[in-house]
């Protein structure tokens, strides 16, 4: 079961769902939320959270798709629209994948 806050923006909801899917894919134990009477107690494993943060962001904005969109000249704002993510997520993925730096090493093809 994935719990998310439906009062958040759609982009944030998608990000939260991808993060939780990452926990499932990584087979992290499902004990991060324990319901006890009327209070919810959250338990965090820092290593699992970092792994889910990384994979969740990758699921939401995949490297190859991001690479192709940046190479085609799309803005960060347009990339966020295409993937349904926040502008902050698109910026994060551009930074963490170093896509702009990678593209700067490509030499333009000569025009004849």
Buried (B, 14 or more C-beta within 10 A) or exposed (E): EEEBEEEEEEBBBBBBBBBBBBBEEEEBEEEBEEEEEEEEEEEEBEEBBEBBBBBBBBBBBBEEEBBEBBEEEBEBEEBBBBBBBBBEBBBBBBEEBEBEEEEEEEEEEEEE
